[in-house]
Amino acid sequence: MSVVIVTGSGGLVGSESARLFAERGWDVVGMDNDMRARFFGAEASIAQNLARLESDVRKYRHEPLDIRDRDGVDKLFARYGKSIGAVIHAAAQPSHDWAAREPHTDFSVNAVGTLNLLEAARAHGPQAPFVFVSTNKVYGDTPNRLPLVEQATRYSVAPGHAFAANGIDESMSIDHTLHSLFGASKAAADLLVQEYGRYFGMRTVAFRGGCLTGPAHAGAELHGFLAYLVKACAEGRPYRVFGYKAKQVRDNLHARDLVEAFWSFVQAPRSGEAYNMGGGNTSNCSMLEAIEISQRHVGRKLDWTYQEEARVGDHIWWISDTAKFRSHYPEWKVTYDVEAIVAEIADALRRRA
């Protein structure tokens, strides 16, 4: 029986990965030590999500292991050895605001932790596809140099520009830009993942996600904007919007759609790939639009305020062009749009209340 090792298994992407691979007959070994509670506080803890996962998924086995523990990671991979059929690396410090508070912690989790996993995989499961959850922040604030046009509720790229029709593709440079320390640590990990594919011939991929979301997301103010926005609306808590007249645009990808992309890659892996991955033109919204959609599905007004100063390195407009991935895996598609995602998050919040 094939084993998939999933890091960050209590989080949004990790738990969705565990569920999908278990549904399709794999044994799942999950690694998560709930660093998210340290990053963002008790309400961002993955404890409840992990409890649901362990209750629902018979094929799941949990290891409360820190990916910075090099020896512990190596021993875990050695234990499963040739049974390892895939690695899904979703563990991370995910906030550029938080990274500036503790740069050593951020880099040790995002970059060194990824190196530990790659080395363990190379030693004990070198043929197993290695899937890394990267980020569009590897491009820094370069997207903010695009020719943007202000509209009533959002910014858009000027007609005629190469990215106007389908979004930003992988041709965008990651150099000569302000990344934030988070973006730099994730870029280091992204490059390592590619290099282990090209240099060592491992079957590795970096998925450069935009806003990844869904009802399993323990959203916090510093990370997970859509899930946190819907939660704030449902619970009547204050919400702050930072800069760009609340017209900044994000594409939003449901975690299930993302994990289906992982599955496609694992079935036909390649070496050293990097893909922009998001909702694209199918699923995107501005902050103003997200507020309106959330209010409609929750049934109450959001108590929100506006702060003129934007977050450092924050994108004004990001829509992912997924054409490269779709050309390699034409069976994959986005099945959730923003309306469906918000409706599902709102419904999950009502059921847990």
C-alpha positions as MATLAB code, in Angstrom:
seq = 'MSVVIVTGSGGLVGSESARLFAERGWDVVGMDNDMRARFFGAEASIAQNLARLESDVRKYRHEPLDIRDRDGVDKLFARYGKSIGAVIHAAAQPSHDWAAREPHTDFSVNAVGTLNLLEAARAHGPQAPFVFVSTNKVYGDTPNRLPLVEQATRYSVAPGHAFAANGIDESMSIDHTLHSLFGASKAAADLLVQEYGRYFGMRTVAFRGGCLTGPAHAGAELHGFLAYLVKACAEGRPYRVFGYKAKQVRDNLHARDLVEAFWSFVQAPRSGEAYNMGGGNTSNCSMLEAIEISQRHVGRKLDWTYQEEARVGDHIWWISDTAKFRSHYPEWKVTYDVEAIVAEIADALRRRA';
ca = [
       0.000    0.000    0.000;
       1.342    3.445   -0.955;
       1.910    5.960    1.823;
       1.599    9.717    1.347;
       3.450   11.875    3.856;
       1.627   15.171    4.401;
       3.224   18.048    6.292;
       0.972   20.684    7.828;
      -1.697   17.982    7.873;
      -3.928   19.820   10.336;
      -4.126   22.905    8.161;
      -6.288   23.826    5.205;
      -4.279   22.260    2.372;
      -2.753   19.467    4.424;
      -6.061   18.181    5.781;
      -7.686   18.353    2.347;
      -4.723   16.412    0.926;
      -5.030   13.779    3.631;
      -8.732   13.328    2.977;
      -8.433   13.070   -0.801;
      -5.537   10.607   -0.814;
      -7.250    8.471    1.841;
     -10.457    8.463   -0.211;
      -8.427    7.084   -3.108;
      -6.962    4.228   -1.132;
      -3.686    5.590    0.205;
      -2.400    5.394    3.757;
      -1.695    8.874    5.139;
       1.028    9.901    7.571;
       0.458   13.457    8.730;
       2.995   15.785   10.344;
       1.825   18.846   12.269;
       2.897   20.353   15.614;
       0.313   23.195   15.551;
       2.800   26.021   15.056;
      -0.145   27.958   13.629;
      -1.407   28.542   17.181;
       1.937   30.136   18.013;
       1.889   32.257   14.876;
      -1.669   33.593   15.123;
      -3.083   32.701   18.537;
      -5.396   30.053   19.956;
      -8.285   30.699   17.571;
      -6.012   29.834   14.629;
      -5.050   26.476   16.160;
      -5.515   23.432   13.962;
      -6.483   21.266   16.953;
     -10.192   21.006   16.060;
      -9.445   20.430   12.387;
      -6.973   17.710   13.322;
      -9.489   16.067   15.651;
     -12.056   15.949   12.831;
      -9.431   14.517   10.487;
      -8.416   11.767   12.897;
     -12.066   10.937   13.551;
     -13.144   10.893    9.903;
     -10.153    9.329    8.137;
      -9.437    5.750    9.153;
      -6.246    5.597    7.080;
      -4.714    8.621    8.826;
      -1.798    8.379   11.293;
      -0.557   11.523   13.025;
       3.017   12.488   13.931;
       3.369   15.721   16.018;
       6.722   16.417   14.383;
       8.379   19.769   13.679;
       9.808   19.898   10.150;
      12.817   21.768   11.582;
      13.745   18.550   13.443;
      16.171   17.182   10.872;
      16.838   13.868   12.646;
      13.167   13.328   13.428;
      12.161   13.945    9.820;
      14.861   11.576    8.542;
      13.787    8.819   10.936;
      10.161    9.179    9.878;
      11.022    8.853    6.193;
      13.361    5.939    6.922;
      10.524    4.132    8.724;
       8.338    4.125    5.610;
      11.110    3.923    3.008;
      10.007    2.337   -0.267;
       6.350    2.519    0.792;
       6.434    6.313    0.316;
       4.392    6.995   -2.797;
       4.220   10.781   -2.519;
       5.104   13.735   -0.288;
       2.772   16.731    0.078;
       4.626   19.565    1.806;
       2.059   22.095    3.044;
       3.630   23.121    6.368;
       4.731   26.755    6.522;
       4.918   30.037    8.340;
       2.438   31.743    5.972;
       2.363   35.461    6.892;
       4.675   38.205    5.627;
       3.674   40.392    8.592;
       4.608   37.687   11.101;
       7.884   36.879    9.317;
       9.226   40.339   10.086;
       8.708   39.696   13.811;
      10.840   36.536   13.893;
      12.954   36.207   10.740;
      14.948   33.264   12.114;
      11.789   31.282   12.848;
      10.262   32.135    9.482;
      13.344   31.079    7.517;
      13.976   27.954    9.580;
      10.409   26.745    9.018;
       9.961   27.714    5.383;
      13.425   27.205    3.925;
      15.363   24.901    6.265;
      12.315   22.750    6.977;
      11.843   22.257    3.239;
      15.508   21.299    2.872;
      15.126   18.726    5.659;
      12.177   17.148    3.860;
      13.886   17.114    0.472;
      16.973   15.455    1.909;
      14.902   12.857    3.734;
      12.932   12.149    0.577;
      16.132   11.884   -1.496;
      17.603    9.408    1.004;
      14.559    7.213    1.535;
      11.992    7.825   -1.222;
      13.727    9.452   -4.181;
      11.156    8.223   -6.717;
       8.188    9.599   -4.793;
       6.643   12.762   -6.296;
       7.373   15.725   -3.994;
       4.664   18.411   -4.034;
       5.484   21.762   -2.450;
       2.896   24.420   -1.622;
       4.719   27.578   -2.673;
       3.211   31.059   -3.026;
       2.777   33.886   -5.503;
       4.809   35.991   -3.048;
       7.930   34.544   -4.709;
       7.285   37.273   -7.320;
       7.515   39.964   -4.647;
       5.730   43.192   -5.477;
       6.537   42.988   -9.194;
       2.794   42.576   -9.983;
       2.291   46.113   -8.652;
       4.264   47.463  -11.611;
       1.639   46.245  -14.052;
      -0.401   48.965  -15.798;
      -3.490   48.944  -13.611;
      -6.835   50.573  -14.298;
      -9.130   51.606  -11.443;
     -12.754   50.573  -11.810;
     -15.793   51.006   -9.580;
     -15.100   48.042   -7.282;
     -11.688   46.726   -8.368;
      -8.435   47.252  -10.167;
      -7.763   45.478  -13.432;
      -4.841   45.244  -15.848;
      -4.975   47.624  -18.795;
      -6.448   46.044  -21.925;
      -3.816   44.877  -24.375;
      -1.285   43.847  -21.748;
      -0.074   40.239  -21.947;
      -1.584   39.399  -18.554;
      -4.911   41.193  -19.025;
      -6.864   38.298  -20.505;
      -5.730   35.271  -18.497;
      -3.663   36.500  -15.539;
      -0.015   36.286  -14.535;
       2.039   33.393  -15.863;
       5.398   31.939  -14.840;
       7.349   34.268  -17.144;
       7.194   36.995  -14.475;
      10.639   37.494  -12.901;
      11.221   36.822   -9.209;
      14.251   39.172   -9.190;
      14.686   42.917   -8.452;
      11.637   43.215   -6.242;
      10.504   43.649   -2.632;
       9.524   40.159   -1.472;
       8.968   40.577    2.267;
      10.948   38.177    4.451;
       8.175   35.610    4.047;
       8.414   35.875    0.266;
      12.184   35.443    0.463;
      12.008   32.326    2.653;
       9.360   30.772    0.414;
      11.353   31.677   -2.706;
      14.385   29.914   -1.217;
      12.251   26.818   -0.628;
      10.689   27.077   -4.097;
      14.133   27.160   -5.723;
      15.331   24.230   -3.613;
      12.354   22.163   -4.720;
      13.073   22.936   -8.368;
      16.780   22.259   -7.928;
      16.240   18.841   -6.376;
      14.246   18.026   -9.507;
      16.805   19.348  -11.961;
      20.034   18.438  -10.151;
      19.080   15.129   -8.537;
      16.354   14.060  -10.965;
      13.659   13.899   -8.303;
      10.058   14.420   -9.364;
       9.388   17.729   -7.690;
       6.917   20.548   -8.185;
       6.253   23.963   -6.650;
       2.663   25.186   -6.824;
       2.722   28.980   -6.514;
      -0.658   29.556   -4.930;
      -2.620   32.764   -4.690;
      -5.336   32.809   -2.014;
      -6.051   29.224   -1.010;
      -9.189   28.809    1.031;
     -12.131   26.698    2.114;
     -14.177   25.795    5.208;
     -11.234   23.996    6.851;
      -9.219   27.231    6.912;
      -8.543   28.567   10.407;
      -8.399   32.128    9.095;
      -6.636   34.856   11.077;
      -6.215   38.577   10.430;
      -2.608   38.082    9.321;
      -3.364   35.135    7.060;
      -6.340   33.635    5.252;
      -8.262   36.729    4.231;
     -11.433   35.211    2.761;
     -12.064   32.673    5.535;
     -11.344   35.304    8.177;
     -13.533   37.893    6.451;
     -16.530   35.528    6.379;
     -15.881   34.579   10.005;
     -15.702   38.242   11.060;
     -18.948   38.940    9.253;
     -20.696   35.945   10.843;
     -19.473   36.719   14.361;
     -19.858   40.503   14.231;
     -16.196   41.160   14.890;
     -14.367   44.220   13.485;
     -12.449   43.759   10.242;
      -9.688   45.982    8.840;
      -8.906   46.546    5.169;
      -5.402   47.773    4.368;
      -4.850   50.142    1.467;
      -5.642   50.339   -2.263;
      -9.181   51.685   -1.627;
     -10.266   48.088   -0.832;
     -10.129   47.413   -4.571;
      -7.175   44.990   -4.509;
      -7.966   41.798   -6.415;
      -7.189   38.187   -5.529;
      -8.047   34.928   -7.162;
      -9.341   32.392   -4.669;
      -8.872   28.652   -5.072;
     -10.769   26.098   -3.002;
      -8.399   23.673   -1.292;
     -10.183   20.726   -2.920;
      -9.404   22.071   -6.384;
      -5.776   22.600   -5.383;
      -5.440   19.064   -4.045;
      -6.971   17.688   -7.243;
      -4.050   19.397   -8.992;
      -1.670   17.606   -6.600;
      -3.354   14.315   -7.450;
      -2.956   14.952  -11.174;
       0.747   15.637  -10.720;
       1.317   12.552   -8.565;
      -0.286   10.354  -11.231;
       2.055   11.699  -13.931;
       4.956   13.478  -12.207;
       7.576   15.667  -13.831;
      10.917   16.997  -12.529;
      11.633   20.503  -11.273;
       8.349   22.109  -12.287;
       6.803   25.343  -11.027;
       3.209   26.325  -11.693;
       1.165   29.404  -10.907;
      -1.964   28.036   -9.284;
      -5.175   29.823   -8.349;
      -8.773   30.457   -9.222;
      -7.795   32.435  -12.329;
     -10.604   34.044  -14.259;
     -13.062   31.510  -12.835;
     -12.762   32.564   -9.193;
     -11.537   36.019   -8.159;
     -12.755   39.122   -6.373;
     -11.682   42.446   -4.916;
     -11.933   43.228   -1.214;
     -15.065   45.317   -1.815;
     -16.616   42.485   -3.795;
     -15.630   39.904   -1.160;
     -17.311   42.012    1.541;
     -20.539   42.247   -0.491;
     -20.565   38.500   -1.228;
     -19.871   37.618    2.409;
     -22.610   39.905    3.723;
     -25.088   38.340    1.331;
     -24.295   34.754    2.311;
     -23.990   35.443    6.035;
     -27.061   37.680    6.186;
     -25.535   40.558    8.150;
     -23.340   43.612    7.620;
     -19.597   43.416    8.151;
     -18.186   45.884   10.684;
     -15.187   47.002    8.662;
     -12.813   49.952    8.693;
     -10.277   51.158    6.184;
      -6.587   51.939    6.774;
      -4.824   53.899    4.062;
      -1.445   52.247    4.547;
      -1.130   48.965    2.663;
       0.829   46.011    3.977;
       4.442   45.838    2.842;
       4.758   43.849   -0.379;
       1.009   43.325   -0.709;
      -0.291   42.824   -4.247;
      -2.767   45.247   -5.791;
      -3.875   42.738   -8.434;
      -3.212   39.040   -8.680;
      -4.958   36.570  -10.945;
      -3.086   33.353  -11.740;
      -2.703   32.120  -15.296;
      -2.925   28.333  -14.912;
      -2.459   27.609  -18.631;
       0.922   25.914  -18.161;
      -0.451   23.450  -15.612;
      -3.582   22.818  -17.679;
      -1.448   22.133  -20.760;
       0.391   19.412  -18.819;
      -2.729   18.112  -17.013;
      -5.744   18.947  -19.201;
      -8.189   16.970  -17.037;
      -7.817   19.508  -14.180;
     -10.182   22.451  -13.801;
     -11.474   24.930  -11.221;
     -14.830   23.721   -9.903;
     -15.537   26.342   -7.194;
     -16.012   30.066   -7.798;
     -15.940   32.741   -5.069;
     -19.701   32.564   -4.530;
     -19.555   28.816   -3.920;
     -16.509   29.110   -1.645;
     -18.071   31.826    0.536;
     -21.370   29.931    0.713;
     -19.562   26.797    1.909;
     -17.496   28.690    4.508;
     -20.614   30.470    5.815;
     -22.516   27.181    6.030;
     -19.662   25.505    7.906;
     -19.570   28.367   10.406;
     -23.314   28.030   11.036;
     -22.977   24.283   11.642;
     -20.123   24.779   14.115;
     -21.803   27.612   16.021;
];
